[in-house]
């Protein structure tokens, strides 16, 4: 990469932001944004250890805030309505959104983003430790949002229905501005059933923010990569890597920059390198030996894949130069779904959708997981979305 590229990228992005402000003045004053008033929490930092869990309740979505105690256990600190509704994909049981990354914590800017699948909106919260204040509710730019990705001043939302789509935003201070030209349809079959397996799984940025990645699960059995311009706009069409029968679901990048993707078809974690123009080169495929391997969380060199059908986590170490080293399986409550690691990597928190609980684990020096407790999240049976600071 040229040493001048970051400067050019920042300049181009600044121009894009300026254009967005001019083009979106009307949007900023529209009732649909439902921005909150003054927000004393914003800018006060996220120093206090906290974990946030989304209920995805169709009767009224909430984010439940928890204080993380010195021993890693959680204590409820507050329940915060998002101003929207949760949603349930047809055919789902323990995973109503059937996605990863529906709740995203931006620690640098002290913001938390939540999807409201039943309202086709996204909520922005200000964060101070384990306290939240709702700032904004904005259109997701599509139907049934299930995932969010944030990088610098860019935010993208993944919509699951009507064939799937991604919608881009610019963050201006503590608000999002929707950029109409940053909308891309995924072209999936909107009539394919069941919905929960035939909708996209996750959206995320590459480590340098130059690409946007989307998994399509059984809808297309592909990993789609949208190269981004220096101004942040996605390519008209993605670079598509076909993974026949793999059902690619969740993903994470390891410290070496390799893409680690859960494959619910063979119940495995597939490793790829990301090349120029969004091309993916397969490196290895490591089986979990479990059922419904769908979500994955990275902390340091360790990966933990959630197996919804087995009620377990599969641990791996990524320190090798090629394949993954298995660390063994750890039992959870039924319906293991999304998970999040504490910022210091010492604790792992796992949503279990059958009963709407979060299982708490201490991460040992060798990556082993020791259970330290479990909590029940109000209204969160089948819910997804967890973030940790």
KEPA-983197 format. One record per residue (C-alpha): z, y, x; residue number from 1. Coordinates in nm, 4 decimals. Example, Ala and Ser with C-alpha at 12.3 -4.5 7.8 and 13.67 -1.06 7.14 Angstrom:
2
{{0.7800,-0.4500,1.2300},1},
{{0.7140,-0.1060,1.3670},2},
END
This chain:
389
{{0.0000,0.0000,0.0000},1},
{{-0.0896,0.3413,0.1325},2},
{{0.2040,0.5624,0.2240},3},
{{0.0534,0.8404,0.0125},4},
{{0.0395,0.6350,-0.3072},5},
{{0.3968,0.7129,-0.4255},6},
{{0.3303,1.0867,-0.3968},7},
{{0.0026,1.0572,-0.5866},8},
{{0.1698,0.8383,-0.8492},9},
{{0.4507,1.0900,-0.9025},10},
{{0.2036,1.3781,-0.9311},11},
{{-0.0171,1.1929,-1.1758},12},
{{0.2826,1.0867,-1.3785},13},
{{0.4114,1.4442,-1.3898},14},
{{0.0776,1.5537,-1.5311},15},
{{0.0896,1.2719,-1.7850},16},
{{0.4377,1.3779,-1.8925},17},
{{0.3303,1.7405,-1.9271},18},
{{0.0351,1.6334,-2.1401},19},
{{0.2624,1.4124,-2.3476},20},
{{0.4945,1.7031,-2.4220},21},
{{0.2065,1.9158,-2.5470},22},
{{0.0479,1.6348,-2.7470},23},
{{0.3726,1.5155,-2.8998},24},
{{0.5449,1.8368,-3.0053},25},
{{0.5013,1.7416,-3.3687},26},
{{0.6420,1.3947,-3.3055},27},
{{0.9573,1.5361,-3.1493},28},
{{1.0359,1.7295,-3.4674},29},
{{0.9369,1.4515,-3.7078},30},
{{1.2111,1.3023,-3.9291},31},
{{1.1152,0.9548,-3.8042},32},
{{1.2848,1.0290,-3.4736},33},
{{1.6196,1.0838,-3.6415},34},
{{1.7671,1.2289,-3.3227},35},
{{2.1414,1.2729,-3.3114},36},
{{2.3149,1.5998,-3.2381},37},
{{2.5076,1.6900,-2.9218},38},
{{2.6052,1.3872,-2.7190},39},
{{2.9166,1.4320,-2.5060},40},
{{2.8795,1.0851,-2.3564},41},
{{2.5423,1.1431,-2.1958},42},
{{2.5544,1.2009,-1.8214},43},
{{2.9114,1.0741,-1.7837},44},
{{2.7921,0.7620,-1.6018},45},
{{2.8333,0.3907,-1.6532},46},
{{3.1110,0.3224,-1.4031},47},
{{3.3346,0.1213,-1.6369},48},
{{3.2224,-0.2440,-1.6489},49},
{{3.0738,-0.3260,-1.9884},50},
{{2.8604,-0.5760,-2.1767},51},
{{2.6526,-0.4863,-2.4819},52},
{{2.5386,-0.7401,-2.7436},53},
{{2.2910,-0.6865,-3.0252},54},
{{2.3646,-0.8524,-3.3595},55},
{{2.0080,-0.8319,-3.4979},56},
{{2.1686,-0.8386,-3.8430},57},
{{1.9001,-0.7991,-4.1154},58},
{{2.1545,-0.6162,-4.3316},59},
{{2.2066,-0.3534,-4.0608},60},
{{2.1514,-0.3968,-3.6898},61},
{{2.4406,-0.3164,-3.4568},62},
{{2.5215,-0.3121,-3.0885},63},
{{2.8697,-0.4383,-3.0102},64},
{{3.0223,-0.2945,-2.6931},65},
{{3.2656,-0.4946,-2.4815},66},
{{3.4897,-0.3893,-2.1955},67},
{{3.4764,-0.6310,-1.9048},68},
{{3.8259,-0.7083,-1.7849},69},
{{3.9219,-0.7668,-1.4220},70},
{{3.8977,-1.1438,-1.4693},71},
{{3.5498,-1.1188,-1.6254},72},
{{3.6575,-1.1831,-1.9839},73},
{{3.5439,-0.9437,-2.2564},74},
{{3.7373,-0.7261,-2.5009},75},
{{3.5603,-0.5625,-2.7949},76},
{{3.5432,-0.1848,-2.7550},77},
{{3.3327,-0.0780,-3.0535},78},
{{3.0599,-0.1623,-3.3044},79},
{{2.7672,0.0809,-3.3158},80},
{{2.5036,0.0836,-3.5931},81},
{{2.1521,0.1275,-3.4569},82},
{{2.0248,0.3054,-3.7678},83},
{{1.7813,0.0190,-3.8287},84},
{{1.7590,-0.3392,-3.9473},85},
{{1.7460,-0.6673,-3.7623},86},
{{1.4708,-0.9160,-3.8381},87},
{{1.4107,-1.2897,-3.8623},88},
{{1.0868,-1.4603,-3.7591},89},
{{0.9802,-1.7442,-3.9867},90},
{{1.0858,-2.0824,-3.8512},91},
{{1.3592,-1.9476,-3.6236},92},
{{1.7142,-2.0804,-3.6361},93},
{{1.9259,-1.9777,-3.3367},94},
{{1.6756,-1.7198,-3.2040},95},
{{1.5659,-1.4833,-3.4800},96},
{{1.3553,-1.2645,-3.2486},97},
{{1.2355,-1.5545,-3.0308},98},
{{1.2160,-1.3154,-2.7370},99},
{{1.3877,-1.1985,-2.4221},100},
{{1.4817,-0.8394,-2.3418},101},
{{1.5408,-0.6913,-2.6875},102},
{{1.8351,-0.4873,-2.5529},103},
{{1.7850,-0.3028,-2.2217},104},
{{2.0372,-0.1018,-2.0205},105},
{{1.9005,0.1783,-1.8002},106},
{{2.1982,0.2330,-1.5704},107},
{{2.0299,0.5064,-1.3680},108},
{{1.9786,0.7282,-1.6722},109},
{{2.2833,0.6051,-1.8698},110},
{{2.0751,0.4920,-2.1660},111},
{{2.0601,0.1764,-2.3768},112},
{{1.7487,0.0763,-2.5729},113},
{{1.7622,-0.1559,-2.8761},114},
{{1.4873,-0.2899,-3.1031},115},
{{1.5162,-0.2882,-3.4811},116},
{{1.2748,-0.5658,-3.5733},117},
{{1.3239,-0.5283,-3.9492},118},
{{1.2566,-0.1528,-3.9408},119},
{{0.9772,-0.1334,-3.6797},120},
{{1.1847,0.1118,-3.4774},121},
{{1.3672,0.1499,-3.1447},122},
{{1.7104,0.3070,-3.0977},123},
{{1.8236,0.5029,-2.7924},124},
{{2.1962,0.5197,-2.7118},125},
{{2.3790,0.7288,-2.4528},126},
{{2.6128,0.5153,-2.2407},127},
{{2.9439,0.5987,-2.0781},128},
{{3.1249,0.2879,-1.9616},129},
{{3.1813,0.0794,-2.2739},130},
{{3.1165,0.3717,-2.5102},131},
{{2.7896,0.4404,-2.6900},132},
{{2.6456,0.7278,-2.8892},133},
{{2.3240,0.6999,-3.0860},134},
{{2.0714,0.9653,-2.9840},135},
{{1.7372,0.8713,-3.1349},136},
{{1.5539,0.6292,-3.3631},137},
{{1.1779,0.6217,-3.3078},138},
{{0.8805,0.4181,-3.4301},139},
{{0.7962,0.1067,-3.2267},140},
{{0.4249,0.1777,-3.2695},141},
{{0.3702,-0.1627,-3.4284},142},
{{0.5229,-0.4387,-3.6401},143},
{{0.8460,-0.6261,-3.5599},144},
{{0.9512,-0.5049,-3.2124},145},
{{1.1131,-0.7807,-3.0040},146},
{{1.1250,-0.6566,-2.6441},147},
{{1.1668,-0.3478,-2.4257},148},
{{1.0871,-0.2697,-2.0614},149},
{{1.1957,0.0422,-1.8720},150},
{{1.0957,0.1673,-1.5283},151},
{{1.1619,0.5237,-1.4122},152},
{{1.0368,0.7570,-1.6837},153},
{{0.8277,0.4901,-1.8577},154},
{{0.9351,0.2662,-2.1448},155},
{{0.7208,0.0027,-2.3166},156},
{{0.7960,-0.1853,-2.6384},157},
{{0.6609,-0.5275,-2.7348},158},
{{0.5714,-0.5752,-3.1028},159},
{{0.5448,-0.9348,-3.2276},160},
{{0.3562,-0.9289,-3.5590},161},
{{0.0086,-0.8259,-3.6781},162},
{{-0.1416,-0.9901,-3.3717},163},
{{0.1110,-0.8410,-3.1287},164},
{{0.0936,-0.5124,-2.9406},165},
{{0.2531,-0.3051,-2.6681},166},
{{0.3396,0.0620,-2.7086},167},
{{0.4220,0.3015,-2.4255},168},
{{0.6562,0.6003,-2.4126},169},
{{0.7572,0.8684,-2.1666},170},
{{1.1279,0.9344,-2.1261},171},
{{1.2022,1.3056,-2.1326},172},
{{1.5686,1.3516,-2.0493},173},
{{1.7467,1.1325,-2.3027},174},
{{1.4636,1.1024,-2.5563},175},
{{1.1479,0.8932,-2.5809},176},
{{0.8068,1.0412,-2.6577},177},
{{0.5522,0.7971,-2.7990},178},
{{0.2123,0.8214,-2.6260},179},
{{-0.0540,0.7101,-2.8773},180},
{{-0.3105,0.6323,-2.6042},181},
{{-0.0636,0.3892,-2.4413},182},
{{-0.0994,0.1382,-2.7244},183},
{{-0.2660,-0.1978,-2.6602},184},
{{-0.3276,-0.4756,-2.9127},185},
{{-0.2685,-0.8287,-2.7821},186},
{{-0.5220,-0.9868,-3.0160},187},
{{-0.3075,-1.2863,-3.1138},188},
{{-0.3706,-1.4751,-3.4374},189},
{{-0.1499,-1.3030,-3.6986},190},
{{-0.1639,-1.6062,-3.9306},191},
{{-0.0531,-1.8690,-3.6771},192},
{{0.2598,-2.0582,-3.7727},193},
{{0.5446,-2.0972,-3.7184},194},
{{0.5988,-1.7332,-3.6287},195},
{{0.8810,-1.7917,-3.3845},196},
{{0.6651,-1.9970,-3.1480},197},
{{0.3378,-1.8057,-3.2011},198},
{{0.4532,-1.4542,-3.1153},199},
{{0.4905,-1.2909,-2.7720},200},
{{0.8049,-1.3659,-2.5716},201},
{{0.8811,-1.0867,-2.3248},202},
{{0.7543,-0.7625,-2.1742},203},
{{0.8509,-0.6346,-1.8298},204},
{{0.7448,-0.4298,-1.5285},205},
{{0.6593,-0.5625,-1.1863},206},
{{0.9156,-0.4599,-0.9211},207},
{{0.7110,-0.1566,-0.8079},208},
{{0.6286,-0.0491,-1.1632},209},
{{0.2557,-0.0920,-1.1077},210},
{{0.1991,-0.3683,-1.3640},211},
{{0.3174,-0.4562,-1.7120},212},
{{0.3621,-0.8287,-1.7862},213},
{{0.3615,-0.9980,-2.1281},214},
{{0.4109,-1.3653,-2.2140},215},
{{0.2463,-1.4992,-2.5301},216},
{{0.4278,-1.8329,-2.5840},217},
{{0.2222,-2.0783,-2.7964},218},
{{0.0189,-1.7958,-2.9507},219},
{{-0.2200,-1.7941,-2.6523},220},
{{-0.0378,-1.9920,-2.3816},221},
{{-0.0995,-1.7133,-2.1338},222},
{{0.0637,-1.4559,-1.9112},223},
{{-0.1042,-1.1173,-1.9575},224},
{{-0.0783,-0.8519,-1.6854},225},
{{-0.1769,-0.4906,-1.7574},226},
{{-0.2307,-0.2907,-1.4365},227},
{{-0.0997,0.0646,-1.4850},228},
{{-0.2675,0.3823,-1.3686},229},
{{-0.0797,0.6288,-1.1479},230},
{{-0.0108,0.8213,-1.4685},231},
{{0.1415,0.5157,-1.6373},232},
{{-0.1377,0.4200,-1.8782},233},
{{-0.2120,0.0467,-1.9168},234},
{{-0.5540,-0.0987,-1.8456},235},
{{-0.7770,-0.1360,-2.1494},236},
{{-0.7590,-0.5139,-2.1160},237},
{{-0.5064,-0.7284,-1.9318},238},
{{-0.5708,-0.9783,-1.6562},239},
{{-0.5033,-1.3078,-1.8352},240},
{{-0.3637,-1.6164,-1.6645},241},
{{-0.4043,-1.9198,-1.8888},242},
{{-0.1199,-2.1740,-1.8889},243},
{{-0.2446,-2.4465,-2.1270},244},
{{0.0370,-2.6125,-2.3184},245},
{{0.3062,-2.4370,-2.1136},246},
{{0.4343,-2.1988,-2.3865},247},
{{0.5377,-1.9264,-2.1352},248},
{{0.8423,-1.7481,-2.2753},249},
{{1.0808,-1.5492,-2.0514},250},
{{1.0457,-1.4288,-1.6950},251},
{{1.2226,-1.2600,-1.4068},252},
{{1.1313,-1.1538,-1.0548},253},
{{1.3236,-1.2983,-0.7618},254},
{{1.4167,-1.0973,-0.4475},255},
{{1.0919,-1.2107,-0.2794},256},
{{0.8862,-1.0569,-0.5590},257},
{{0.7780,-1.3905,-0.7072},258},
{{0.7433,-1.4163,-1.0848},259},
{{0.9642,-1.6900,-1.2328},260},
{{0.8546,-1.7940,-1.5834},261},
{{1.0222,-2.0305,-1.8270},262},
{{0.7819,-2.2778,-1.9873},263},
{{0.9047,-2.4223,-2.3156},264},
{{0.6235,-2.6801,-2.3287},265},
{{0.7174,-2.8897,-2.0222},266},
{{1.0728,-2.7419,-2.0123},267},
{{1.0353,-2.6030,-1.6639},268},
{{1.0440,-2.2871,-1.4536},269},
{{0.7053,-2.1963,-1.3041},270},
{{0.6793,-1.9803,-0.9927},271},
{{0.3872,-1.7404,-0.9358},272},
{{0.2909,-1.4751,-0.6851},273},
{{0.1521,-1.1517,-0.8280},274},
{{-0.1594,-1.0241,-0.6541},275},
{{-0.3950,-0.7306,-0.6836},276},
{{-0.5335,-0.6354,-1.0235},277},
{{-0.2737,-0.8518,-1.1974},278},
{{-0.3853,-1.1912,-1.0725},279},
{{-0.1236,-1.4676,-1.0674},280},
{{-0.1254,-1.7572,-0.8238},281},
{{0.0858,-2.0625,-0.9106},282},
{{0.3336,-2.1756,-0.6437},283},
{{0.5414,-2.4482,-0.8061},284},
{{0.6796,-2.5860,-1.1311},285},
{{1.0380,-2.7125,-1.1483},286},
{{1.1581,-2.9133,-1.4475},287},
{{1.4971,-2.8481,-1.6053},288},
{{1.5277,-3.1890,-1.7719},289},
{{1.6552,-3.0025,-2.0791},290},
{{1.5127,-2.9001,-2.4202},291},
{{1.3676,-2.5633,-2.5284},292},
{{1.3808,-2.3899,-2.1875},293},
{{1.3033,-2.0352,-2.2983},294},
{{1.5120,-1.7567,-2.1384},295},
{{1.5822,-1.6768,-1.7760},296},
{{1.8209,-1.4437,-1.5946},297},
{{1.8144,-1.3495,-1.2266},298},
{{2.1116,-1.2432,-1.0185},299},
{{2.0618,-1.2209,-0.6440},300},
{{1.8767,-1.5329,-0.5306},301},
{{2.0012,-1.7323,-0.8320},302},
{{1.8185,-1.7993,-1.1593},303},
{{1.9729,-1.9318,-1.4780},304},
{{1.7435,-2.0688,-1.7483},305},
{{1.8699,-2.1032,-2.1059},306},
{{1.7921,-2.4278,-2.2877},307},
{{1.8314,-2.3612,-2.6605},308},
{{1.7711,-2.7213,-2.7630},309},
{{2.0268,-2.8649,-2.5205},310},
{{2.3017,-2.6055,-2.5356},311},
{{2.2919,-2.5590,-2.1597},312},
{{2.2011,-2.3428,-1.8622},313},
{{1.9935,-2.4695,-1.5686},314},
{{2.0708,-2.3034,-1.2369},315},
{{1.8281,-2.2574,-0.9471},316},
{{1.8266,-2.0974,-0.6062},317},
{{1.5148,-1.9043,-0.4990},318},
{{1.5944,-1.8702,-0.1288},319},
{{1.3324,-2.1268,-0.0250},320},
{{0.9790,-2.0303,0.0694},321},
{{0.8083,-2.2337,-0.2017},322},
{{0.9828,-2.4217,-0.4807},323},
{{1.3223,-2.3742,-0.6420},324},
{{1.6409,-2.5582,-0.5499},325},
{{1.8204,-2.6985,-0.8550},326},
{{2.1888,-2.6101,-0.8888},327},
{{2.2571,-2.8336,-1.1881},328},
{{2.3163,-2.7815,-1.5597},329},
{{2.6130,-2.6172,-1.7308},330},
{{2.7058,-2.6749,-2.0962},331},
{{2.7294,-2.3850,-2.3418},332},
{{2.7883,-2.3609,-2.7144},333},
{{2.4932,-2.4620,-2.9343},334},
{{2.1746,-2.2547,-2.9358},335},
{{2.1710,-2.1050,-2.5857},336},
{{1.9519,-1.7935,-2.5895},337},
{{1.9472,-1.4641,-2.3977},338},
{{2.1847,-1.3980,-2.1060},339},
{{2.2877,-1.1167,-1.8709},340},
{{2.4620,-1.1030,-1.5343},341},
{{2.7132,-0.8369,-1.4345},342},
{{2.5829,-0.5810,-1.1856},343},
{{2.7933,-0.7314,-0.9058},344},
{{2.6617,-1.0824,-0.9816},345},
{{3.0099,-1.2265,-1.0268},346},
{{2.9834,-1.3048,-1.3997},347},
{{2.7233,-1.4393,-1.6406},348},
{{2.7298,-1.3802,-2.0169},349},
{{2.5256,-1.6032,-2.2474},350},
{{2.4429,-1.5597,-2.6144},351},
{{2.4652,-1.8765,-2.8220},352},
{{2.2860,-1.8256,-3.1500},353},
{{2.4162,-2.1132,-3.3609},354},
{{2.7543,-1.9452,-3.4101},355},
{{2.6771,-1.5940,-3.2848},356},
{{2.8994,-1.6183,-2.9787},357},
{{2.8854,-1.5122,-2.6139},358},
{{3.0020,-1.7631,-2.3531},359},
{{3.1570,-1.6135,-2.0389},360},
{{3.1162,-1.7650,-1.6917},361},
{{3.2309,-1.6859,-1.3396},362},
{{2.9568,-1.7355,-1.0793},363},
{{3.0810,-1.9299,-0.7776},364},
{{2.9726,-1.8820,-0.4140},365},
{{2.7235,-2.1669,-0.4463},366},
{{2.5891,-2.0488,-0.7814},367},
{{2.8029,-2.2890,-0.9859},368},
{{2.9274,-2.1595,-1.3219},369},
{{3.2908,-2.1827,-1.4316},370},
{{3.3657,-2.1089,-1.7998},371},
{{3.6275,-1.8378,-1.8491},372},
{{3.6111,-1.7800,-2.2240},373},
{{3.4016,-1.7140,-2.5322},374},
{{3.3855,-1.4408,-2.7957},375},
{{3.2376,-1.4208,-3.1454},376},
{{3.0074,-1.1233,-3.2010},377},
{{3.0326,-0.9746,-3.5529},378},
{{2.7262,-1.0491,-3.7657},379},
{{2.5334,-1.2036,-3.4770},380},
{{2.4477,-1.5587,-3.5873},381},
{{2.0899,-1.6074,-3.4656},382},
{{2.0974,-1.2674,-3.2975},383},
{{1.9460,-1.1825,-2.9618},384},
{{1.9810,-0.9035,-2.7094},385},
{{2.2427,-0.8703,-2.4344},386},
{{2.2831,-0.6317,-2.1419},387},
{{2.5517,-0.6013,-1.8752},388},
{{2.6562,-0.3286,-1.6346},389},
END
